[in-house]
Amino acid sequence: MVKLAPAPEITPPEITVRLAADPAFAAAWAGSAASLRRDLSGFVAEAKKSETRERRADQVVEQVQLKLQAAADAAAAEAAEPSGAAAAL
């Protein structure tokens, strides 16, 4: 059986512009799974009207930022929890 190489990742121009403008979004985008980036890119690229692609790109940025904030909040909550030994006292 021959293994095929994964399809190349194609980022729509609407997302590329936002990546260049927002370093936090760019870092979160780079740190996300390739499958998520592919799905979100497809969501933007499949729209026929440029207005729809722009709106969807804004939604992608918002969703990635929400996930980034949720991860930061979870990390802060975990750091604030007392460890098992200190909690026993």
C-alpha positions in Angstrom: 0.0 0.0 0.0 1.3 3.4 -1.0 1.0 6.2 1.5 0.0 9.5 0.0 1.5 12.8 1.2 -1.0 15.1 3.0 -2.6 17.7 0.9 -0.7 21.0 1.0 -2.2 23.6 3.4 -3.7 26.5 1.5 -4.5 29.6 3.6 -7.0 32.0 2.0 -5.8 35.5 1.5 -8.5 36.8 3.9 -6.8 34.9 6.7 -3.3 35.7 5.5 -4.0 39.4 5.9 -5.3 38.9 9.4 -2.2 36.7 10.3 0.1 39.6 9.2 -1.9 42.1 11.2 -2.3 40.2 14.5 0.7 38.5 16.1 -1.4 36.8 18.8 -3.7 35.4 16.1 -0.7 34.3 14.1 0.8 32.5 17.1 -2.5 30.8 17.9 -3.0 29.8 14.3 0.5 28.3 14.0 0.0 26.4 17.3 -3.3 24.9 16.2 -3.6 21.5 14.6 -3.2 21.2 10.8 -6.7 19.7 10.6 -8.2 22.7 12.3 -6.4 25.1 10.1 -7.5 23.2 7.1 -11.1 23.1 8.2 -11.2 26.8 9.0 -9.4 27.7 5.8 -12.0 25.7 3.9 -14.8 27.4 5.8 -13.5 30.8 4.6 -12.5 29.8 1.0 -15.8 28.0 0.1 -17.8 31.3 0.3 -18.5 32.7 -3.2 -18.9 36.4 -2.3 -15.9 38.4 -1.0 -18.1 39.9 1.7 -18.9 36.5 3.0 -15.3 35.4 2.9 -14.3 38.6 4.9 -17.1 38.0 7.5 -16.1 34.4 7.9 -12.4 35.3 8.3 -13.4 37.7 11.1 -15.4 34.8 12.7 -12.3 32.5 12.4 -10.2 35.1 14.2 -12.8 35.5 16.9 -13.1 31.7 17.4 -9.3 31.2 17.6 -9.0 34.1 20.1 -11.7 32.6 22.2 -10.0 29.3 22.3 -6.7 31.0 23.1 -8.4 32.9 26.0 -10.0 29.7 27.3 -6.7 27.9 27.3 -5.1 30.8 29.2 -7.9 30.9 31.7 -7.6 27.1 32.3 -3.9 27.4 32.8 -4.3 30.2 35.3 -7.0 28.3 37.2 -4.7 25.3 37.3 -1.8 27.3 38.6 -4.0 28.9 41.3 -5.2 25.6 42.6 -3.3 24.4 45.7 -1.3 21.2 45.2 -2.5 18.0 46.8 -0.1 18.2 49.7 -0.9 21.8 50.6 -4.6 21.1 50.3 -4.4 18.3 52.8 -3.2 20.8 55.5 
